[in-house]
Amino acid sequence: MNQRVKLLVIIGLLALMLVVQRLSPDSDTAAASTGQSSLAVGQTIEGKTDRVVDGDSLYLRGHKKQIRLWAVDAPETSESGYNAARSQLQRLAHGKRLRCHVQDIDKYGRTVARCEDEAGKDLNQAMLASGTAKEYCRWSKNFYGYC
């Protein structure tokens, strides 16, 4: 019986530690463990581009969630133009330090952002201007003027 009590006390303490960690506003682990992002609209994240996924998505080092370029609609893997769009975003972003301004968190948990390089070049606009992606007018309301 004594070992059971000790085991219950240890389990109770571990459970309490998990609850406290999840409630802590400063804990990145807490946000990750609950599946919630600690980012909010209007925040800015910075980092070096780690990987370009396709013509409208990438990853920054130090930011676990995929970043989806706001208002950019590039062809999907099976669609014509996919390789050109992905190559264009790689030329613009791969290995470069970016500053991304959070616009939204989408239903898939991706960070939706407007990203710029160190020189201030708007990558979202550059993808549209290149012709390898279209403006996602449903969300942008013609922000970039390509609708």
matplotlib code that plots the C-alpha trace (Angstrom):
import matplotlib.pyplot as plt

x = [0.0, 2.9, 4.3, 0.9, 0.6, 4.1, 3.2, 0.0, 1.8, 4.4, 1.7, -0.1, 3.0, 3.8, 0.2, 0.4, 3.7, 2.1, -0.9, 1.4, 3.5, 0.5, -0.8, 2.5, 2.3, 6.1, 6.4, 7.0, 6.6, 3.2, 2.0, 3.4, 2.0, -1.5, -1.3, -1.8, 0.4, 1.8, 1.8, -0.8, -1.9, 0.4, 3.5, 6.7, 8.9, 12.4, 14.8, 16.9, 14.9, 15.4, 13.3, 11.1, 8.1, 6.5, 5.7, 3.8, 5.1, 8.4, 10.0, 12.2, 14.8, 13.5, 9.9, 8.3, 5.1, 5.1, 4.7, 2.2, 2.7, -0.4, -2.4, -0.2, -1.7, 0.9, 0.3, 0.2, 2.5, 0.4, -0.4, 1.3, 3.7, 4.6, 8.3, 8.6, 6.8, 8.9, 12.1, 11.2, 10.5, 13.8, 15.7, 14.0, 14.2, 16.3, 19.1, 18.1, 17.1, 13.5, 11.1, 7.5, 4.5, 1.8, -1.6, -3.4, -3.1, -5.0, -7.1, -4.1, -2.1, 0.2, 1.4, 0.1, 2.4, 3.7, 7.5, 10.3, 14.1, 16.7, 16.6, 12.8, 11.7, 8.2, 8.5, 4.7, 4.6, 7.7, 6.0, 3.0, 5.1, 7.1, 3.9, 4.6, 1.8, -1.6, -3.0, -5.4, -8.1, -10.6, -8.3, -6.3, -9.2, -6.8, -4.1, -1.4, -3.5, -3.4, -7.1]
y = [0.0, 2.4, 2.0, 2.8, 6.0, 7.1, 6.3, 8.3, 11.2, 11.2, 11.0, 13.8, 16.0, 15.3, 16.2, 19.4, 20.3, 19.8, 22.0, 24.8, 24.5, 24.8, 27.8, 29.6, 32.5, 32.5, 28.9, 28.0, 24.3, 25.1, 26.5, 23.6, 21.0, 22.4, 22.8, 26.5, 29.1, 31.8, 34.2, 36.8, 38.9, 41.9, 40.2, 39.9, 36.8, 36.8, 34.1, 32.6, 30.6, 27.0, 25.4, 26.4, 24.0, 25.3, 28.6, 30.0, 28.3, 28.1, 27.5, 29.8, 28.5, 28.8, 28.8, 25.4, 26.2, 26.5, 30.0, 30.5, 33.7, 35.9, 36.6, 34.4, 31.4, 29.3, 26.1, 22.8, 19.9, 18.3, 21.5, 23.1, 25.9, 24.3, 23.9, 27.5, 28.9, 26.9, 27.8, 31.5, 31.5, 29.6, 32.3, 35.0, 33.4, 30.3, 30.8, 34.5, 36.2, 37.2, 39.3, 38.0, 40.0, 37.7, 38.3, 35.2, 31.6, 29.4, 26.4, 24.1, 25.9, 27.6, 31.1, 33.3, 36.3, 39.0, 38.4, 40.7, 40.3, 42.3, 45.0, 45.4, 43.6, 42.2, 38.5, 38.2, 41.0, 39.7, 36.3, 37.9, 40.2, 37.3, 35.7, 32.4, 32.9, 34.6, 37.0, 35.2, 37.8, 36.3, 37.3, 40.2, 42.3, 43.4, 44.6, 44.0, 45.1, 41.8, 40.8]
z = [0.0, 0.8, -2.7, -4.2, -2.3, -3.4, -7.0, -6.8, -5.3, -8.1, -10.8, -9.1, -9.1, -12.7, -13.7, -11.7, -13.4, -16.8, -15.9, -14.7, -17.8, -20.1, -18.2, -18.3, -20.9, -21.4, -22.3, -26.0, -25.0, -23.5, -26.8, -28.8, -26.5, -26.7, -30.5, -30.3, -31.8, -29.5, -32.5, -33.1, -36.0, -36.3, -34.8, -36.8, -37.0, -38.3, -39.4, -42.1, -44.7, -43.9, -46.7, -49.6, -49.8, -53.0, -54.6, -51.7, -48.6, -46.7, -43.3, -41.2, -38.8, -35.3, -36.3, -36.3, -38.2, -42.0, -43.3, -46.1, -48.1, -47.7, -50.9, -53.0, -54.9, -56.5, -58.5, -56.4, -57.0, -59.6, -61.5, -64.4, -63.3, -60.0, -60.7, -62.0, -58.9, -56.5, -58.3, -58.2, -54.5, -53.9, -55.9, -53.8, -50.3, -49.9, -47.3, -46.9, -43.7, -43.8, -41.8, -41.9, -40.7, -39.4, -41.1, -39.9, -38.7, -41.1, -40.4, -40.9, -38.2, -40.8, -40.2, -43.0, -43.5, -45.7, -45.9, -46.9, -47.3, -45.5, -48.3, -47.7, -50.9, -50.5, -51.5, -51.8, -54.3, -56.1, -56.6, -58.1, -60.3, -61.6, -63.0, -61.4, -58.9, -58.8, -56.3, -53.9, -54.4, -51.9, -49.1, -50.5, -51.8, -54.6, -52.2, -54.7, -57.8, -59.7, -59.2]

ax = plt.figure().add_subplot(projection="3d")
ax.plot(x, y, z, "-o")
ax.set_aspect("equal")
plt.show()
